Amino acid sequence: MNRRGFTSGLLAAGAASSAWAQAGPPTLQLTGRFTQGGFILGRAPAGALIFVDDEALTAAGTGGRFFIGLDRDCGPLTRIEARQGDWRAGETVAIARGDFPSQTINGLPPTTVDPTDPALLARIRREGSLKADAYASRVASEDFAEGFDWPLAQFRVSSRWGSQRVLNGTPARPHYGIDMAAPAGTDIHAPSDALVVLAYPDMHYEGGITFLDHGQGLITVYLHQSRLLVENGQRVTRGQVIGRVGSSGRATGPHLCWRARWRNRNFDPSTLVGSLTI
């Protein structure tokens, strides 16, 4: 775990409010997993705009906390800056290189690798629209700041996050999930408090799938379920059973594929596990 605290040297003379003068100038604090596929957890004045590499991507919540995902192919340096009025604070963070293996999977039904049937393609487009809407959710909460647990009590990692996949001999996009092998019917637990933004029982690729919004665009996703135990719009609490492990969709055996995305950035959900707070 890394923890940092910064005070801006760019505050204009006389610009600080009387509250700042009494409590000292506000600071930008950063912690997280500073690696490709990891994340940054920060604290700044409530409502401050947060810039990532000079692009305004989010804002600090009412508690002052904010989240930034680091995708698989992000560069070696990321600039984080908070701005509020005349106040500025920022830091350039070094990002460690990730280790992403390759993986070959054979024996998948051809329709799950390279579908051609028009009706099936139409179904895939409809389901893609539902997933895009779920990923676009922006609940104004800071549920992410309370830490995450593993969604399964016992499991074996059968595929690491970020691996380059070859499916039935065809190169595919990297695998943006961590596969957790467990017996069919195993309970899946919400790793943190969240809002259910999509619960769908039978998608072509993902089978039974649930999307949880943990605030500020941080979405975690649970694939291949045999049974869903939550519904759209439901609030869930950390540890609550949300579904059961299965092998629905494009799967060769019972497992949970656990995914995470922040806005348009896929990152490794396993990096969230632990009591990392700020």
C-alpha positions as CSV (number, residue, x, y, z in Angstrom):
1,M,0.0,0.0,0.0
2,N,1.2,3.5,-0.8
3,R,0.0,6.6,1.0
4,R,0.9,10.2,0.1
5,G,-0.1,13.7,1.3
6,F,0.4,16.8,-0.7
7,T,-0.2,20.5,-0.1
8,S,-0.4,22.7,-3.2
9,G,2.2,25.4,-3.6
10,L,0.0,27.1,-6.2
11,L,-2.5,28.7,-3.9
12,A,-2.6,32.5,-4.8
13,A,-1.7,34.9,-2.0
14,G,-4.9,36.0,-0.2
15,A,-7.0,33.4,-1.9
16,A,-7.4,31.0,1.1
17,S,-10.7,31.3,3.0
18,S,-10.8,32.1,6.7
19,A,-11.7,28.4,7.4
20,W,-8.6,27.3,5.5
21,A,-6.5,29.8,7.4
22,Q,-7.7,28.4,10.7
23,A,-7.3,24.7,9.7
24,G,-4.3,25.1,7.4
25,P,-4.5,24.8,3.6
26,P,-6.3,21.8,2.1
27,T,-4.3,18.9,0.9
28,L,-4.5,16.2,-1.8
29,Q,-3.9,12.7,-0.4
30,L,-3.4,9.7,-2.5
31,T,-3.1,6.0,-1.8
32,G,-3.8,2.8,-3.7
33,R,-2.2,0.1,-5.9
34,F,0.0,2.1,-8.3
35,T,0.3,-0.6,-11.0
36,Q,-1.2,-1.3,-14.4
37,G,-4.6,-2.7,-13.6
38,G,-4.6,-1.1,-10.2
39,F,-6.3,2.0,-8.8
40,I,-5.8,5.3,-7.0
41,L,-7.9,6.3,-4.0
42,G,-7.7,10.0,-3.0
43,R,-9.0,12.7,-0.7
44,A,-9.4,16.4,-1.5
45,P,-11.8,19.2,-0.6
46,A,-15.4,18.0,-1.1
47,G,-16.5,18.8,-4.6
48,A,-13.1,19.5,-6.0
49,L,-12.6,18.6,-9.7
50,I,-10.2,15.8,-10.2
51,F,-8.0,15.9,-13.3
52,V,-6.2,12.8,-14.7
53,D,-3.5,13.6,-17.1
54,D,-5.1,17.1,-17.6
55,E,-8.6,15.7,-18.3
56,A,-11.4,16.4,-15.8
57,L,-12.7,12.9,-15.1
58,T,-14.4,13.0,-11.7
59,A,-15.0,15.1,-8.5
60,A,-14.4,14.5,-4.8
61,G,-17.6,13.3,-3.1
62,T,-19.2,14.9,-0.1
63,G,-16.7,13.1,2.1
64,G,-13.9,14.4,0.0
65,R,-12.9,11.0,-1.4
66,F,-12.5,10.0,-5.0
67,F,-11.5,6.9,-7.1
68,I,-9.4,6.5,-10.2
69,G,-9.0,3.2,-12.1
70,L,-5.7,2.4,-13.9
71,D,-6.2,0.3,-17.0
72,R,-4.1,-2.6,-18.3
73,D,-2.1,-0.5,-20.7
74,C,-1.7,2.8,-18.9
75,G,1.6,4.5,-19.2
76,P,4.4,4.6,-16.6
77,L,3.4,8.0,-15.2
78,T,-0.1,9.5,-14.3
79,R,-0.7,13.1,-13.3
80,I,-3.4,13.6,-10.6
81,E,-4.6,17.1,-9.9
82,A,-7.4,18.5,-7.7
83,R,-8.8,22.0,-8.4
84,Q,-11.3,24.1,-6.5
85,G,-11.5,27.8,-7.2
86,D,-8.0,29.2,-7.1
87,W,-6.7,26.2,-5.2
88,R,-4.6,23.6,-7.0
89,A,-2.8,20.5,-5.7
90,G,-1.3,17.8,-7.9
91,E,1.3,15.0,-8.1
92,T,2.7,12.8,-10.8
93,V,2.5,9.1,-9.8
94,A,4.8,6.4,-11.1
95,I,2.8,3.3,-12.3
96,A,4.5,-0.1,-12.1
97,R,4.3,-2.4,-15.1
98,G,1.9,-5.3,-14.9
99,D,2.6,-9.0,-15.6
100,F,0.0,-10.3,-18.0
101,P,0.3,-13.9,-19.3
102,S,-1.2,-15.5,-22.4
103,Q,-3.9,-18.2,-22.2
104,T,-5.2,-20.7,-24.7
105,I,-8.8,-22.0,-24.4
106,N,-10.1,-24.7,-26.8
107,G,-13.4,-26.6,-27.0
108,L,-15.8,-23.5,-26.8
109,P,-19.0,-23.7,-28.8
110,P,-18.3,-21.8,-32.1
111,T,-21.4,-19.6,-31.6
112,T,-19.7,-18.2,-28.4
113,V,-16.5,-17.3,-30.3
114,D,-17.6,-16.2,-33.7
115,P,-21.4,-16.0,-34.0
116,T,-22.9,-15.5,-37.5
117,D,-26.6,-16.1,-37.0
118,P,-28.5,-12.8,-37.6
119,A,-30.9,-13.4,-34.7
120,L,-28.1,-14.2,-32.4
121,L,-26.2,-11.1,-33.5
122,A,-29.3,-9.0,-32.8
123,R,-29.5,-10.4,-29.3
124,I,-25.8,-9.7,-28.7
125,R,-26.4,-6.0,-29.8
126,R,-29.4,-5.7,-27.4
127,E,-27.4,-7.1,-24.5
128,G,-24.5,-4.9,-25.4
129,S,-26.7,-1.9,-25.0
130,L,-27.9,-3.0,-21.6
131,K,-24.3,-3.5,-20.5
132,A,-23.2,-0.1,-21.8
133,D,-26.1,1.6,-19.8
134,A,-25.0,-0.3,-16.7
135,Y,-21.4,0.7,-17.1
136,A,-22.5,4.4,-17.5
137,S,-24.1,4.4,-14.1
138,R,-22.7,7.3,-11.9
139,V,-24.2,6.9,-8.4
140,A,-23.1,9.7,-6.1
141,S,-21.8,7.6,-3.2
142,E,-18.4,6.8,-1.7
143,D,-19.1,3.1,-1.0
144,F,-15.8,2.2,-2.6
145,A,-13.9,4.0,0.3
146,E,-14.9,1.4,2.9
147,G,-12.8,-1.5,1.4
148,F,-13.6,-4.7,-0.4
149,D,-13.8,-8.4,0.4
150,W,-13.4,-11.4,-2.0
151,P,-16.9,-12.2,-3.4
152,L,-16.3,-16.0,-2.8
153,A,-15.2,-17.5,0.5
154,Q,-13.2,-20.2,-1.1
155,F,-12.0,-20.5,-4.7
156,R,-9.1,-21.3,-7.0
157,V,-7.9,-18.7,-9.5
158,S,-8.3,-20.4,-12.9
159,S,-7.5,-17.4,-15.1
160,R,-5.6,-14.2,-14.1
161,W,-6.8,-10.8,-14.9
162,G,-5.4,-9.2,-18.0
163,S,-4.3,-12.3,-19.8
164,Q,-4.1,-12.3,-23.6
165,R,-6.5,-15.1,-24.7
166,V,-6.6,-17.4,-27.7
167,L,-10.1,-18.9,-28.1
168,N,-10.4,-22.0,-30.3
169,G,-7.3,-20.9,-32.0
170,T,-8.4,-17.3,-32.6
171,P,-6.7,-14.4,-30.8
172,A,-9.2,-12.4,-28.7
173,R,-9.1,-9.2,-26.6
174,P,-7.4,-9.4,-23.2
175,H,-9.4,-11.1,-20.5
176,Y,-10.7,-8.2,-18.2
177,G,-11.8,-10.5,-15.4
178,I,-10.4,-12.8,-12.8
179,D,-11.8,-16.3,-13.0
180,M,-12.5,-17.9,-9.6
181,A,-13.3,-21.6,-9.9
182,A,-15.7,-22.9,-7.3
183,P,-18.5,-25.6,-7.2
184,A,-21.8,-24.7,-8.9
185,G,-24.2,-23.2,-6.4
186,T,-21.5,-21.5,-4.3
187,D,-22.7,-18.2,-2.7
188,I,-21.5,-15.0,-4.3
189,H,-21.2,-12.1,-1.8
190,A,-21.3,-8.4,-2.4
191,P,-17.7,-7.3,-1.7
192,S,-18.7,-3.8,-0.6
193,D,-21.9,-1.8,-0.3
194,A,-23.4,-0.9,-3.7
195,L,-26.4,-0.3,-5.8
196,V,-27.5,-3.0,-8.3
197,V,-27.7,-1.3,-11.7
198,L,-28.3,-4.4,-13.7
199,A,-29.3,-8.0,-12.9
200,Y,-29.9,-10.1,-16.0
201,P,-30.4,-13.9,-15.9
202,D,-29.2,-15.1,-19.3
203,M,-26.8,-13.1,-21.6
204,H,-25.3,-14.9,-24.5
205,Y,-21.7,-14.5,-23.5
206,E,-21.9,-13.8,-19.7
207,G,-24.9,-15.9,-18.7
208,G,-26.4,-14.7,-15.4
209,I,-24.8,-11.3,-14.7
210,T,-25.0,-8.6,-12.1
211,F,-23.6,-5.1,-12.1
212,L,-22.9,-3.2,-8.8
213,D,-22.2,0.5,-8.6
214,H,-19.9,1.4,-5.7
215,G,-19.9,5.2,-6.5
216,Q,-18.4,7.7,-8.9
217,G,-18.4,5.3,-11.8
218,L,-16.7,2.3,-10.1
219,I,-18.6,-0.8,-11.3
220,T,-18.0,-4.4,-10.4
221,V,-19.5,-7.2,-12.4
222,Y,-20.3,-10.9,-11.7
223,L,-20.6,-13.3,-14.7
224,H,-21.8,-16.9,-15.4
225,Q,-24.2,-17.2,-12.4
226,S,-26.6,-20.1,-12.1
227,R,-29.0,-18.0,-10.0
228,L,-29.4,-14.2,-9.3
229,L,-30.6,-13.2,-5.9
230,V,-30.9,-9.4,-6.4
231,E,-32.8,-7.2,-8.7
232,N,-32.3,-3.8,-10.5
233,G,-32.4,-0.8,-8.2
234,Q,-31.7,-2.8,-5.0
235,R,-29.2,-1.6,-2.4
236,V,-26.9,-4.4,-1.2
237,T,-24.5,-4.4,1.8
238,R,-21.1,-5.8,2.2
239,G,-21.2,-9.6,2.6
240,Q,-24.8,-10.0,1.3
241,V,-25.4,-13.0,-1.0
242,I,-26.2,-11.7,-4.4
243,G,-26.1,-14.9,-6.5
244,R,-24.7,-18.4,-7.0
245,V,-21.7,-19.7,-9.0
246,G,-22.6,-21.4,-12.3
247,S,-21.3,-22.0,-15.8
248,S,-23.9,-20.1,-17.9
249,G,-22.9,-18.2,-21.0
250,R,-19.4,-18.7,-22.5
251,A,-17.9,-21.0,-19.8
252,T,-16.3,-24.4,-19.8
253,G,-17.0,-25.1,-16.1
254,P,-18.5,-23.6,-12.9
255,H,-16.7,-20.4,-11.9
256,L,-17.2,-16.7,-11.2
257,C,-15.7,-14.2,-13.6
258,W,-15.2,-11.0,-11.5
259,R,-14.7,-7.8,-13.4
260,A,-14.3,-4.1,-12.6
261,R,-14.4,-0.9,-14.6
262,W,-14.0,2.8,-13.7
263,R,-15.7,4.9,-16.3
264,N,-14.1,3.5,-19.5
265,R,-11.1,1.9,-17.8
266,N,-11.0,-1.8,-17.1
267,F,-8.9,-2.7,-14.0
268,D,-8.2,-5.8,-11.8
269,P,-10.9,-6.1,-9.1
270,S,-8.6,-8.3,-7.0
271,T,-6.5,-5.1,-6.3
272,L,-9.5,-3.7,-4.4
273,V,-9.4,-6.5,-1.7
274,G,-8.3,-5.3,1.7
275,S,-8.9,-2.5,4.2
276,L,-7.4,0.2,2.1
277,T,-9.0,3.5,3.2
278,I,-8.2,7.2,3.2
